[in-house]
Amino acid sequence: MNIWFTLIFAVLIIAVVVVEVIGVQRKGDGDTITENWRWVRDHSPPWGRWVLEVFTAGLLMWAIIHFLAN
């Protein structure tokens, strides 16, 4: 295991979680990852929406397989 990669990865994950928690606590629009994703989806042309949804579905499927497979 590469300790530097692990430390950088942990710092980035913690930063994303902190930003998301702050966004959830605020009551404004566009403060969370999901709200931003939906805004991009809703303001994209049909082909852009398709690309975003296929990319997101592929990323989620990869993550499930990646973290559950040994």
N, C-alpha and C positions, 0 to 999 in steps of 0.2 A: 504494500500500500504506500502510495506517495503522500507523505504528511503535508506537503505544501498544497497539493491539489485538494486534499481533504479539508484543510483549514479554509482555503478560499471558497470551496463549495459550501461549507457550513456557514461562513459569513454571508454569502449571497442568499442562501435559503433563509437565514434569520432576517436579513434585510427585507426580503419579499414578504415574509410573514408579518413583520412589524408594520410595513406600509399597508398591507391588507387589513390588519386589525385597526389601524388608525382610520382607514377608509370606511370600515364597517361602523365604527363609533360615530363618525360624522354623518350628518343627515342630508348632505348635499348630493346632487346627481354626479355620476361619473367618478366616484371616489374608489370604486373597487375594480378588480381585474375583470369580473364578469360584466359590469356596466360598461367598461371600455370595450370589451370584446363585442358586446351587443351593439354598441354605437358604430364600431367599424363595420360589422356585418350589415347593419341597417343602412349605412351610407355607401356601401360598395355597389358597383354594377353587378348584374347577375353572375357574370363569370367570376368576379372577385369574391362574391359571397360563396360560390361553389368551391373555389380554391381554399378559402378560409375554413369552411366546414369540413372539407376532405382532409386538410392538414390537421385540424383539431382532432377529428375522429382518428386519424392515423397516429397522431401523437399519443392519444389516450390509449389506443389499443397496444401500441408499442410499450407504453409504461406498464400496463397491466401484465403483459407477457414478460417483460424485462424483470420486473420486481417479484413475480411469482414463480418464475422458472429458476431452477437451480443450475 
